[in-house]
Amino acid sequence: MKTVSMSGSRRENVGKKDAKMNRKLGKVPCVLYGGKEQIHFIADEKDFVKIIFTPEVFIIKLSIDSKEYNVVLQDVQYHPVTDKILHVDFFEILSGKPVIIGLPVIIEGNATGVLKGGQLAKKIRKLKVKALVEHLPDNIVLDITNLEIGDSIRVKDVSKENLEFLDIPNAEIVGVKVTRIVETIEEVGEEAEKGEEGDTKEATEGAEKEHTKEKP
């Protein structure tokens, strides 16, 4: 996986008042856990742009008071109105210990069903997986070329060596849906078939009547 670097400093005080003051100064309260101890620290708000507002996932080399930790982003809390970052959780990567992380889903190919008039629906942007960090890919690639209208790829359809997928197995990741245009075409086709069947039936009945009249 790709790596980025960022730094922070330990919080002298932990509490709502201290957190509010730091936010006013452009700092984000954070916590690092998963190791021997939980570390409460603050980091510059601007440093989160490169790791949060992107579809990519990174291993972060986090420096806190000159000590470096390998971590992954675990959770972000936002303000419900302004979407401002309120708090961030990091998880320390330890040798031999698996991590849980959301990997972005990359779609490849042109679905056959879309070429026939269907609409592509992407339901899950990231898949939650559990694995050792050395086995984590940058993303999960799905080929949708063979998807017909009504077909989909679900979590249970995806497998990758050394990865455990944690989302609901039957959850749909991507699928090709029927559009109104396709439904209309199918309805017209069905009506046309019914009309042809009706015409054939009437013609047959008419021929039988004529044949009956001709008999002496």
C-alpha positions in Angstrom: 0.0 0.0 0.0 1.0 3.6 -0.5 2.4 5.5 2.5 2.1 9.1 3.6 3.7 11.0 6.5 2.1 13.3 9.1 2.9 14.6 12.5 1.2 15.4 15.8 1.9 16.4 19.3 0.5 14.9 22.6 -2.4 16.6 24.2 -1.6 18.1 27.6 -5.2 17.9 28.7 -8.0 15.7 27.5 -11.6 17.0 27.6 -14.3 18.8 25.7 -13.0 22.3 26.6 -9.5 21.5 25.5 -10.7 19.9 22.3 -12.9 22.9 21.5 -9.9 25.2 22.0 -7.7 23.1 19.7 -10.2 23.1 17.0 -10.3 26.9 17.0 -6.6 26.9 16.5 -6.9 24.6 13.4 -6.0 21.4 15.3 -7.9 18.1 15.3 -8.1 16.0 18.4 -7.0 12.4 17.7 -6.4 9.1 19.5 -4.0 6.3 18.5 -4.8 2.9 19.9 -4.0 -0.8 19.1 -0.5 -0.6 20.7 0.7 -0.8 24.3 -1.1 2.4 25.2 -3.7 4.9 23.9 -2.1 8.1 22.8 -4.2 11.3 22.7 -2.7 13.9 20.4 -3.5 16.8 18.1 -2.6 17.3 14.4 -3.0 20.1 11.9 -6.4 20.1 10.2 -4.8 20.8 6.8 -2.7 17.6 7.0 -5.9 15.5 6.8 -6.8 16.7 3.3 -4.3 14.2 1.7 -5.6 11.2 3.6 -9.3 11.8 4.1 -10.6 13.6 1.0 -9.4 11.0 -1.5 -10.7 7.5 -2.5 -7.2 6.1 -1.8 -6.2 4.3 1.4 -2.7 4.7 2.9 -0.4 3.4 5.6 0.5 6.5 7.6 3.9 7.1 9.1 2.8 9.1 12.1 5.3 11.1 14.1 4.3 12.1 17.6 6.8 14.0 19.7 9.7 12.6 17.6 8.5 9.0 17.9 7.2 7.3 14.7 4.3 4.8 14.4 2.9 3.0 11.4 -0.8 3.5 11.5 -4.0 3.3 9.5 -7.0 5.7 9.6 -9.8 4.0 11.5 -12.6 6.5 12.0 -13.4 10.1 11.4 -16.1 12.1 13.1 -17.6 15.2 11.3 -19.7 18.1 12.5 -23.3 17.3 11.5 -23.9 20.7 9.9 -20.5 22.0 8.7 -18.8 18.7 7.9 -15.8 20.0 9.7 -13.5 17.2 11.1 -14.1 16.9 14.9 -12.1 13.8 15.8 -10.0 11.1 14.2 -9.1 7.6 15.4 -5.9 5.9 14.2 -5.0 2.2 14.7 -1.4 1.2 15.2 0.0 -1.5 12.9 1.9 -4.2 14.8 3.8 -7.1 13.2 1.7 -10.2 12.9 -1.5 -8.4 14.0 -4.3 -8.0 11.4 -5.9 -4.7 10.8 -9.5 -3.8 9.6 -9.7 -1.2 6.9 -12.0 -0.1 4.0 -10.5 -0.7 0.6 -11.8 1.3 -2.4 -13.7 -0.6 -5.1 -12.4 0.0 -8.7 -14.8 -0.9 -11.5 -13.4 -2.1 -14.8 -15.0 -3.0 -18.2 -18.2 -2.0 -19.9 -21.2 -4.1 -18.7 -23.1 -5.9 -21.5 -26.4 -5.0 -19.8 -25.5 -1.2 -19.9 -24.8 -1.5 -23.6 -28.3 -2.9 -24.0 -29.9 0.0 -22.2 -29.5 -0.9 -18.5 -28.2 1.4 -15.8 -25.1 0.8 -13.7 -25.7 1.1 -10.0 -22.7 1.3 -7.6 -23.9 0.5 -4.1 -20.6 0.1 -2.1 -17.6 2.3 -2.7 -15.3 0.7 -0.1 -15.2 -2.9 1.1 -14.2 -3.6 4.7 -11.5 -6.2 5.0 -9.3 -7.8 7.7 -5.8 -8.8 6.9 -2.1 -8.4 7.8 -0.8 -5.1 6.4 1.7 -6.8 4.1 -1.3 -8.5 2.3 -3.3 -5.4 1.8 -3.8 -4.2 -1.8 -4.4 -0.6 -2.8 -7.9 -1.5 -3.9 -10.4 -4.2 -5.0 -10.8 -4.4 -8.7 -14.1 -5.8 -10.1 -14.7 -6.6 -13.8 -18.3 -5.9 -14.8 -18.0 -6.8 -18.5 -20.3 -9.9 -18.3 -23.0 -8.3 -16.3 -26.4 -8.5 -18.0 -29.5 -6.5 -17.1 -30.6 -7.7 -13.6 -27.1 -9.1 -12.8 -25.0 -7.9 -9.9 -21.8 -8.6 -8.0 -22.3 -9.2 -4.2 -19.7 -9.3 -1.4 -20.0 -13.1 -1.4 -18.9 -13.2 -5.0 -15.6 -11.5 -4.3 -12.6 -13.4 -3.0 -8.9 -12.5 -2.7 -6.2 -14.5 -1.1 -5.2 -13.5 2.5 -8.2 -11.1 2.8 -11.3 -11.6 5.0 -14.3 -9.6 3.8 -16.4 -8.3 6.6 -19.4 -6.7 4.9 -22.7 -8.5 4.8 -22.2 -11.4 2.2 -25.4 -10.7 0.3 -24.8 -7.0 0.1 -24.8 -5.8 -3.5 -21.6 -3.9 -4.6 -22.5 -3.1 -8.2 -25.4 -4.1 -10.5 -27.1 -3.4 -13.8 -30.7 -2.2 -13.3 -33.6 -2.1 -15.7 -34.4 1.4 -16.9 -37.8 2.7 -17.9 -36.8 2.8 -21.5 -35.9 -0.9 -21.5 -39.1 -1.8 -19.6 -41.1 0.2 -22.2 -39.4 -1.6 -25.1 -40.1 -5.0 -23.4 -43.7 -4.1 -22.9 -44.1 -3.0 -26.5 -42.5 -6.3 -27.6 -44.9 -8.3 -25.4 -47.9 -6.4 -26.7 -46.7 -7.0 -30.3 -46.3 -10.7 -29.6 -49.8 -10.8 -28.1 -51.2 -8.9 -31.2 -49.5 -11.4 -33.5 -50.9 -14.3 -31.5 -54.4 -12.7 -31.7 -54.1 -12.1 -35.5 -53.0 -15.7 -36.0 -55.9 -17.0 -33.9 -58.5 -14.9 -35.7 -57.1 -15.9 -39.1 -57.2 -19.6 -38.1 -60.7 -19.3 -36.8 -61.8 -17.5 -40.0 -60.2 -20.1 -42.2 -62.0 -22.9 -40.2 -65.4 -21.1 -40.6 -64.9 -20.7 -44.4 -63.9 -24.3 -44.6 -67.1 -25.3 -42.8 -69.3 -23.2 -45.1 -67.8 -24.9 -48.2 -68.8 -28.4 -47.0 -72.1 -29.6 -48.8 
